[in-house]
Amino acid sequence: MSVFGPFFTAPAILFSGALVHTLLLRKVKSSCGDEVHFLMGPNLCRFGVHKFAIMTGLSCSYPPLVADIQPHLTSSRLLDTYFNVEPEKDIRSNMLERAFSLCDVPDDLYKLSLVYFVKGILLVAENDNAIWRDSLSMVQDLDYFEKYPWGSLSFDTTVKQFSRDMKVIGATIPGRKAKKITEVESSKGVQVEAKYTCKGYPPAL
């Protein structure tokens, strides 16, 4: 079975944005750069790469060096067959979706779906729908593609962006406006809406 098999065969996940928001409001400063900490009542809850690996079953070892990846990038068949893009141009998610919809070769369909799964599920990022071009070559070597530590990349994206998103919210509200918002909340008993994006794979939380 594919290393991604548990994702494909698992029942639908009931994801709670409210629960993630509650966790973020309880996030406290972590002394470990590779962990995110939450204060839940008297308990300090720590979320690190080991728990992420257990929850996802993905490889979370250190990503290989570029020189180690190069031997597995020998085929550009998928790029040449389904994407008419110059080398310096990005391949976007909508282009991958179009290639998938037009493809009628089962083996290619499977490989394109793996690339889309990695980008669209494990490495979700706001305003960044470019596909890592090398992944379309790497997937030609399925054994290597599945052993690649996608879990490490997904975990790093998830944890780093939790901290960044909350800071950005505060940074985008000027002092005078923030004071006014507080006064409105106090006088009218309403909560001002704030929006942000949790990148990576937040369901692991």
Residue frames relative to the residue before (quaternion, step in Angstrom):
aa qw qx qy qz dx dy dz
M 1.0000 0.0000 0.0000 0.0000 0.00 0.00 0.00
S 0.5676 -0.5983 0.4525 0.3393 3.55 -1.13 0.69
V 0.5741 -0.5843 0.4455 0.3614 3.56 -1.17 0.62
F 0.6671 0.4702 -0.2944 0.4972 3.58 1.22 -0.44
G 0.3632 0.7895 -0.4421 0.2221 3.56 1.32 -0.09
P 0.6550 0.5224 -0.3368 0.4297 3.62 0.86 -0.86
F 0.6220 0.5249 -0.3452 0.4674 3.60 1.11 -0.59
F 0.7006 0.4916 -0.2721 0.4398 3.56 0.95 -0.93
T 0.7553 0.3926 -0.2020 0.4844 3.59 1.06 -0.76
A 0.5197 0.6528 -0.4154 0.3623 3.60 1.22 -0.23
P 0.5358 -0.5974 0.4726 0.3642 3.59 -1.15 0.52
A 0.6910 -0.4733 0.3375 0.4296 3.55 -1.25 0.31
I 0.3537 -0.7304 0.5484 0.2016 3.57 -0.99 0.88
L 0.2900 -0.7307 0.5923 0.1765 3.55 -0.91 0.96
F 0.0913 -0.8360 0.5410 0.0029 3.55 -0.05 1.33
S 0.1750 -0.7982 0.5727 0.0652 3.56 -0.90 0.97
G 0.2963 -0.7590 0.5584 0.1559 3.55 -0.45 1.22
A 0.6120 0.5562 -0.3471 0.4422 3.59 1.10 -0.69
L 0.6447 0.5181 -0.3220 0.4608 3.58 1.03 -0.77
V 0.6450 0.5060 -0.3185 0.4759 3.58 0.98 -0.84
H 0.6399 0.5252 -0.3232 0.4584 3.58 0.99 -0.84
T 0.6380 0.5263 -0.3178 0.4637 3.58 1.00 -0.83
L 0.6382 0.5183 -0.3198 0.4709 3.57 1.01 -0.81
L 0.6649 0.5170 -0.3094 0.4415 3.58 0.89 -0.93
L 0.6451 0.5188 -0.3214 0.4598 3.58 1.04 -0.72
R 0.7223 0.4022 -0.2273 0.5146 3.56 1.23 -0.45
K 0.3994 0.7159 -0.4800 0.3122 3.55 1.25 0.29
V 0.1169 -0.7851 0.6068 0.0410 3.55 -0.98 0.92
K 0.6665 -0.5111 0.3611 0.4052 3.54 -1.25 0.42
S 0.2255 -0.7855 0.5674 0.1010 3.54 -0.90 0.99
S 0.3966 -0.7092 0.5336 0.2347 3.54 -1.04 0.81
C 0.6704 0.4355 -0.2761 0.5335 3.55 1.33 -0.19
G 0.4108 -0.7509 0.4643 0.2276 3.56 -0.61 1.12
D 0.7305 0.4052 -0.2366 0.4961 3.57 1.18 -0.48
E 0.6636 0.4294 -0.3240 0.5199 3.57 1.17 0.56
V 0.2076 -0.7204 0.6370 0.1792 3.53 -1.31 0.35
H 0.1971 -0.8118 0.5462 0.0624 3.57 -0.84 1.03
F 0.1075 -0.7739 0.6226 0.0440 3.53 -1.13 0.79
L 0.2672 -0.7446 0.5895 0.1631 3.56 -1.02 0.82
M 0.0276 -0.8043 0.5915 -0.0496 3.56 -0.34 1.31
G 0.7808 -0.1442 0.0535 0.6056 3.55 0.04 1.30
P 0.7916 -0.2367 0.1847 0.5323 3.61 -0.74 -1.00
N 0.6426 0.5640 -0.3081 0.4172 3.59 1.25 -0.22
L 0.2738 -0.7317 0.6033 0.1606 3.54 -1.04 0.86
C 0.1417 -0.7958 0.5872 0.0429 3.56 -0.55 1.20
R 0.1474 -0.8047 0.5738 0.0390 3.56 -0.76 1.09
F 0.0803 -0.7878 0.6103 0.0216 3.55 -0.90 0.96
G 0.0782 0.8155 -0.5619 0.1145 3.55 -0.47 1.26
V 0.7726 -0.3903 0.2489 0.4345 3.51 -1.34 -0.01
H 0.6205 0.5497 -0.3599 0.4281 3.61 1.03 -0.65
K 0.6672 0.4746 -0.3044 0.4868 3.59 0.96 -0.80
F 0.6122 0.5446 -0.3465 0.4567 3.57 1.07 -0.73
A 0.6529 0.5154 -0.3090 0.4611 3.59 0.97 -0.87
I 0.6463 0.5136 -0.3201 0.4648 3.58 1.00 -0.80
M 0.6918 0.4944 -0.2831 0.4435 3.57 0.91 -0.92
T 0.7812 0.3496 -0.1745 0.4868 3.59 0.98 -0.80
G 0.3362 -0.7506 0.5008 0.2698 3.59 1.12 -0.61
L 0.5063 0.6623 -0.4110 0.3690 3.59 1.27 0.25
S 0.5609 -0.5787 0.4688 0.3615 3.54 -1.24 0.45
C 0.0693 -0.8104 0.5818 -0.0008 3.55 -0.83 1.05
S 0.3006 0.7457 -0.5303 0.2689 3.55 1.06 0.73
Y 0.6763 -0.4802 0.3446 0.4397 3.59 -1.25 0.17
P 0.5069 -0.6417 0.4728 0.3283 3.62 -0.92 0.81
P 0.5085 -0.6620 0.4549 0.3102 3.61 -1.00 0.75
L 0.5855 -0.5601 0.4507 0.3746 3.53 -1.28 0.35
V 0.6606 -0.5084 0.3746 0.4059 3.55 -1.23 0.48
A 0.6436 0.5373 -0.3208 0.4407 3.58 0.99 -0.82
D 0.6631 0.4982 -0.3047 0.4682 3.59 1.12 -0.64
I 0.6502 0.5193 -0.3165 0.4554 3.58 1.16 -0.55
Q 0.5678 0.6680 -0.3669 0.3109 3.56 1.01 -0.85
P 0.6616 0.5138 -0.3433 0.4247 3.68 0.83 -0.78
H 0.6959 0.4562 -0.2674 0.4859 3.59 1.23 -0.40
L 0.6304 0.5156 -0.3283 0.4785 3.57 1.29 0.24
T 0.2868 0.8116 -0.4647 0.2076 3.54 1.03 0.78
S 0.7416 0.3842 -0.2228 0.5027 3.60 1.16 -0.41
S 0.1102 -0.7814 0.6123 0.0490 3.55 -0.93 0.95
R 0.2556 0.8229 -0.4824 0.1573 3.57 1.25 0.38
L 0.6644 0.4929 -0.3199 0.4618 3.61 0.87 -0.87
L 0.6403 0.5246 -0.3193 0.4615 3.56 0.99 -0.84
D 0.7034 0.4764 -0.2641 0.4566 3.55 0.86 -1.00
T 0.7058 0.4888 -0.2637 0.4398 3.57 1.02 -0.80
Y 0.8372 0.2562 -0.0803 0.4765 3.57 0.84 -0.98
F 0.7639 0.3049 -0.1782 0.5401 3.60 1.23 -0.22
N 0.1457 -0.7745 0.6122 0.0645 3.53 -0.71 1.09
V 0.3193 0.7533 -0.4887 0.3029 3.55 0.49 1.29
E 0.4701 -0.6660 0.5013 0.2899 3.54 -0.95 0.88
P 0.6616 -0.5613 0.3281 0.3735 3.61 -1.07 0.73
E 0.7251 0.4351 -0.2575 0.4675 3.60 0.98 -0.75
K 0.6074 0.5627 -0.3538 0.4351 3.62 1.26 -0.11
D 0.5010 -0.6491 0.4842 0.3053 3.57 -1.15 0.67
I 0.3046 -0.6819 0.6272 0.2211 3.51 -1.30 0.51
R 0.2305 -0.8196 0.5175 0.0857 3.55 -0.53 1.22
S 0.6749 -0.5140 0.3512 0.3962 3.53 -1.26 0.46
N 0.6561 0.5141 -0.3279 0.4447 3.60 0.97 -0.78
M 0.6099 0.5320 -0.3497 0.4719 3.59 1.17 -0.55
L 0.6395 0.5089 -0.3225 0.4775 3.58 1.04 -0.74
E 0.6295 0.5278 -0.3287 0.4659 3.57 1.02 -0.77
R 0.6566 0.5051 -0.3114 0.4656 3.58 0.97 -0.84
A 0.6369 0.5224 -0.3282 0.4623 3.59 0.97 -0.85
F 0.6512 0.5190 -0.3124 0.4572 3.56 0.98 -0.84
S 0.6814 0.5010 -0.2944 0.4450 3.59 0.92 -0.89
L 0.7137 0.4428 -0.2505 0.4815 3.59 1.13 -0.63
C 0.5824 0.6115 -0.3685 0.3887 3.57 1.23 -0.42
D 0.0814 -0.7978 0.5963 0.0364 3.58 -1.01 0.85
V 0.5276 0.5868 -0.4210 0.4472 3.58 1.24 0.47
P 0.4458 -0.7408 0.4241 0.2694 3.63 -0.35 1.19
D 0.6658 0.5051 -0.3181 0.4477 3.59 0.88 -0.88
D 0.6680 0.4846 -0.2961 0.4809 3.58 1.00 -0.82
L 0.6018 0.5617 -0.3530 0.4446 3.57 1.06 -0.73
Y 0.6580 0.5150 -0.3043 0.4574 3.54 0.95 -0.91
K 0.6856 0.4862 -0.2896 0.4578 3.59 0.88 -0.91
L 0.6440 0.5053 -0.3230 0.4749 3.58 0.99 -0.76
S 0.6481 0.5189 -0.3219 0.4550 3.57 1.03 -0.76
L 0.6169 0.5393 -0.3491 0.4546 3.61 1.06 -0.65
V 0.6492 0.5058 -0.3144 0.4731 3.57 0.96 -0.86
Y 0.6740 0.4894 -0.2981 0.4662 3.57 0.93 -0.87
F 0.6196 0.5472 -0.3425 0.4465 3.58 1.04 -0.72
V 0.6524 0.5138 -0.3139 0.4602 3.57 0.92 -0.92
K 0.7239 0.4406 -0.2471 0.4699 3.57 0.84 -0.99
G 0.7705 0.4196 -0.2021 0.4352 3.55 0.83 -1.00
I 0.7565 0.3404 -0.1945 0.5235 3.60 1.20 -0.42
L 0.7813 0.3659 -0.1904 0.4685 3.59 0.73 -1.03
L 0.8015 0.2404 -0.1066 0.5371 3.58 1.05 -0.71
V 0.1229 0.8194 -0.5485 0.1121 3.57 0.93 0.85
A 0.0816 0.7871 -0.6067 0.0757 3.57 -0.90 0.92
E 0.4897 -0.6804 0.4687 0.2787 3.55 -0.93 0.94
N 0.8592 0.0788 -0.0823 0.4988 3.56 -1.06 0.86
D 0.6676 0.4222 -0.3191 0.5237 3.56 1.09 0.64
N 0.1178 0.8263 -0.5383 0.1165 3.55 0.15 1.26
A 0.3731 0.7169 -0.4986 0.3136 3.57 1.17 0.56
I 0.3549 -0.7218 0.5595 0.1999 3.55 -1.03 0.85
W 0.4761 -0.6333 0.5216 0.3165 3.56 -1.01 0.78
R 0.4232 -0.7569 0.4378 0.2372 3.56 -0.30 1.29
D 0.6541 0.5403 -0.3232 0.4194 3.58 0.91 -0.87
S 0.5808 0.5979 -0.3838 0.3974 3.60 1.11 -0.54
L 0.6366 0.5323 -0.3270 0.4522 3.60 1.14 -0.58
S 0.6480 0.4476 -0.3143 0.5301 3.56 1.26 -0.31
M 0.6401 0.5544 -0.3164 0.4276 3.54 0.99 -0.88
V 0.6532 0.5468 -0.3245 0.4111 3.58 0.97 -0.82
Q 0.5188 0.6212 -0.4224 0.4081 3.58 1.22 -0.21
D 0.6864 0.3302 -0.2360 0.6034 3.56 1.28 -0.46
L 0.2369 -0.8420 0.4665 0.1314 3.56 0.24 1.30
D 0.6288 0.5427 -0.3446 0.4375 3.58 0.96 -0.83
Y 0.6868 0.4677 -0.2854 0.4777 3.58 0.91 -0.89
F 0.6289 0.5514 -0.3346 0.4343 3.57 0.96 -0.87
E 0.7146 0.4503 -0.2631 0.4662 3.57 0.89 -0.91
K 0.6710 0.4740 -0.3035 0.4826 3.59 1.15 -0.47
Y 0.4838 0.6636 -0.4433 0.3592 3.57 1.22 -0.28
P 0.4759 -0.7148 0.4343 0.2719 3.64 -0.87 0.88
W 0.0427 -0.8213 0.5686 -0.0178 3.56 0.50 1.19
G 0.5800 0.6035 -0.3682 0.4047 3.57 1.13 -0.62
S 0.6351 0.5316 -0.3294 0.4534 3.59 1.01 -0.79
L 0.6691 0.4929 -0.2989 0.4691 3.56 0.92 -0.90
S 0.6606 0.5052 -0.3061 0.4634 3.57 0.97 -0.87
F 0.6557 0.5106 -0.3133 0.4595 3.59 0.94 -0.86
D 0.6554 0.5151 -0.3194 0.4506 3.59 0.87 -0.93
T 0.6569 0.5077 -0.3059 0.4661 3.57 0.95 -0.90
T 0.6598 0.5275 -0.3026 0.4414 3.56 0.94 -0.92
V 0.7329 0.4439 -0.2479 0.4521 3.57 0.70 -1.09
K 0.6684 0.5080 -0.3125 0.4444 3.60 0.86 -0.90
Q 0.7069 0.4802 -0.2769 0.4393 3.56 0.91 -0.87
F 0.5357 0.5991 -0.4232 0.4183 3.60 1.13 -0.42
S 0.6922 0.4658 -0.2757 0.4774 3.56 0.84 -0.98
R 0.6743 0.5212 -0.3003 0.4284 3.57 0.84 -0.96
D 0.6649 0.5282 -0.3209 0.4195 3.58 0.84 -0.93
M 0.6794 0.4873 -0.3060 0.4553 3.58 0.86 -0.89
K 0.6377 0.5197 -0.3280 0.4643 3.58 1.05 -0.72
V 0.6380 0.5405 -0.3312 0.4372 3.56 0.98 -0.84
I 0.6114 0.5562 -0.3572 0.4350 3.59 0.98 -0.79
G 0.6950 0.4680 -0.2770 0.4704 3.57 0.84 -0.95
A 0.6751 0.5211 -0.2961 0.4302 3.55 0.98 -0.85
T 0.6915 0.4915 -0.2840 0.4468 3.59 1.12 -0.57
I 0.6507 0.4691 -0.3284 0.4987 3.60 1.27 -0.01
P 0.3512 -0.7474 0.5220 0.2137 3.64 -0.41 1.17
G 0.6822 -0.5385 0.3222 0.3753 3.55 -1.18 0.67
R 0.6868 0.4797 -0.2908 0.4622 3.60 0.82 -0.98
K 0.6618 0.4980 -0.3057 0.4697 3.56 0.98 -0.85
A 0.6299 0.5385 -0.3336 0.4495 3.58 1.01 -0.82
K 0.6401 0.5215 -0.3197 0.4649 3.58 1.04 -0.81
K 0.6490 0.5170 -0.3124 0.4625 3.56 0.99 -0.86
I 0.6287 0.5372 -0.3304 0.4550 3.57 1.00 -0.84
T 0.6463 0.5236 -0.3119 0.4592 3.55 0.99 -0.90
E 0.6540 0.5157 -0.3114 0.4575 3.59 0.97 -0.87
V 0.6427 0.5149 -0.3201 0.4683 3.59 0.99 -0.82
E 0.6508 0.5188 -0.3194 0.4532 3.58 0.93 -0.88
S 0.6824 0.4986 -0.2885 0.4501 3.56 0.97 -0.91
S 0.7246 0.4601 -0.2513 0.4474 3.57 0.92 -0.91
K 0.7890 0.3185 -0.1574 0.5013 3.58 0.98 -0.77
G 0.4114 -0.7353 0.4596 0.2807 3.56 1.27 -0.12
V 0.5237 0.6146 -0.4246 0.4096 3.58 1.09 0.67
Q 0.3322 -0.7245 0.5702 0.1990 3.51 -1.24 0.47
V 0.3718 -0.7358 0.5221 0.2187 3.57 -0.68 1.10
E 0.4343 -0.7220 0.4847 0.2348 3.54 -0.90 0.98
A 0.0395 -0.7674 0.6398 0.0176 3.54 -1.05 0.83
K 0.1703 -0.7987 0.5724 0.0741 3.56 -0.93 0.87
Y 0.0937 0.7721 -0.6236 0.0786 3.54 -1.11 0.72
T 0.3832 -0.7187 0.5346 0.2255 3.55 -1.24 0.31
C 0.2423 -0.7270 0.6240 0.1528 3.56 -1.01 0.87
K 0.1895 -0.8209 0.5332 0.0769 3.55 -0.40 1.20
G 0.6612 0.4848 -0.3694 0.4373 3.56 -1.27 0.17
Y 0.6181 -0.5120 0.4163 0.4272 3.59 -0.89 -0.97
P 0.1148 -0.8517 0.5092 0.0466 3.63 0.38 1.20
P 0.5435 0.6165 -0.4371 0.3653 3.69 1.01 -0.39
A 0.5470 0.6184 -0.4041 0.3938 3.62 1.17 -0.40
L 0.5838 0.5793 -0.3736 0.4291 3.60 1.16 -0.49
